[in-house]
Structures are given as structure tokens and as C-alpha cells.
Amino acid sequence: MTCPDCKAHARVIETRQRKDGSTARRYECANLHRFSTSEKPKAQRGDK
């Protein structure tokens, strides 16, 4: 993943599972900018 501020390579520094099933990740780039993402699982075909 790249940093939204400076476009440098970013690495995951923390991952947490939330109660709603989503995943929160904290990233840090080579220039020490930090940012977060939230990932929610997508239902697959046949799932209800």
C-alpha cells in the first residue's frame, strides 16, 4: 500500500478485529506518516 500523503511505501504496524467483523489496520510509511483503513468482509454468492 502507498501513503495517501507522499505516495511512499507503507507497512502495517497494527491490526485489530472489531466486534462487527471488520478489520482495522494502522499503517506507517517511510516518511513516518500514519493512516488507517477499515476492511469489511464482502458476502460471497450463496451467503445470506
ChimeraX attribute file (.defattr): number of C-alpha atoms within 10 A of each C-alpha:
attribute: neighborCount
match mode: 1-to-1
recipient: residues
	/A:1	12
	/A:2	14
	/A:3	19
	/A:4	13
	/A:5	11
	/A:6	11
	/A:7	12
	/A:8	16
	/A:9	14
	/A:10	20
	/A:11	16
	/A:12	14
	/A:13	11
	/A:14	11
	/A:15	14
	/A:16	11
	/A:17	12
	/A:18	12
	/A:19	7
	/A:20	7
	/A:21	10
	/A:22	14
	/A:23	15
	/A:24	15
	/A:25	17
	/A:26	16
	/A:27	20
	/A:28	20
	/A:29	21
	/A:30	14
	/A:31	13
	/A:32	11
	/A:33	14
	/A:34	17
	/A:35	15
	/A:36	12
	/A:37	10
	/A:38	13
	/A:39	12
	/A:40	11
	/A:41	8
	/A:42	8
	/A:43	8
	/A:44	7
	/A:45	6
	/A:46	5
	/A:47	6
	/A:48	5
